[in-house]
């Protein structure tokens, strides 16, 4: 690497979990790595390229701290926050097949029950014109009801201005602005674009002891004029209630 200032990003699979400015110094001996580092910028080996001076150290030993950690004990979680929809329905085929391919498992609205259903039946994507909505059923104890909660969605990619609306029982959460990019990515096997965490504040008054429901639905100010597979949609990384 050429000496200079860089931005170092740490990824958990494809999810950026830390980003920090570092300085690569030239002409010095590599510094020993601290044994307790959470993660470190790599120390490049000396090299030459037409006489150009190359970096040999990273301004001493640089420790990069992971700034994003998933909740240790969510009430429930579907999937894994790692930037990809792996493990969800049709995620194993999306990189090589169009969503409409007959080899795909059926895309349809879903009733998903926490503690009973497996993540593999949860769709890797929700298309407004195809498999909307998704209903998540779960139980809460009296103690769990008495606290404000946050529903967190990890969305690696969205199209046609899509994002999720969230309803918890009779309560409708505020719908955020979309971070969707102009893309046909999911129909071309792409599942990562502008990764966004969406946090929905859910007051304790929305919950009841016993059976509860979260309903996810795709919303967009755009019309779905290019066909069902190009309708407003989101790809899921993970969903959790904390």
Residue, then its C-alpha position, 0 to 999 in steps of 0.5 A: x500500500x502507498x503511505x497515506x490516510x485511509x478508511x478501514x472498515x471491518x465486516x462481519x460477512x458483508x455487514x460493516x461493523x466498524x469504520x475508522x480513519x487510519x494512517x499508513x506510514x512509510x519507511x518504518x519497521x512494522x510494529x508488533x501486534x497487540x495480543x488483545x486487539x479486537x481487530x487490527x488493520x493489516x500491516x503490509x510487507x515492504x514492497x517496491x513499484x518502480x521506485x515508489x516508496x511503499x507503506x511498512x506500518x500502520x501508525x504503530x499498532x492500530x486497534x479498531x473497535x467493533x462499534x456494532x454488536x447485535x443485542x445479546x438477548x433479544x425477545x426474538x430474532x429471525x436470521x443473523x445480522x451479517x449483511x446477507x439473507x443466507x438461510x432464508x427462503x430462496x436465498x440459496x438460489x437467488x444468485x443464479x436464478x430469477x425470482x420467477x424461476x420455477x425452481x424457486x420455492x413459492x413466494x407467498x404471504x407468510x404467517x411465521x410463528x416464533x419458537x415454532x417455525x424455522x428461519x428457512x421458511x422466512x423469505x429472503x425478499x418481500x415484493x409488494x406485488x408478490x408475497x406481501x405481507x409477512x405476519x410474525x406471531x409471538x408470545x409475551x409474558x406479563x413481565x415482558x409486556x411492561x417495557x418499550x421495545x424496538x423492532x429492528x430490521x436489517x435491509x441489505x437492499x431495497x428497490x423502487x423506493x421500498x421499505x417496511x411498514x410495521x404494525x404491532x397488534x393495533x399499533x402502527x409504527x412511524x414508517x421511515x424514509x426509504x434508503x432504496x437505490x435505483x436498481x433491479x439488483x434482486x432480479x439479477x442475483x444481487x442482494x447487497x446495495x445500501x445496507x440500512x438498519x431500520x429501527x421502529x419504536x414500539x411503546x409498551x402499550x402496543x403489547x398484550x400479555x399472551x399472543x401478539x402479532x407484528x405485520x410487515x408490509x412493503x410501502x412506497x410512493x412509487x407505482x409498481x408499473x414494471x411488473x410484479x418482480x420489479x415492484x417495491x421490495x426489500x431484502x432481509x438480513x435479519x429481524x429482531x425485537x429487543 
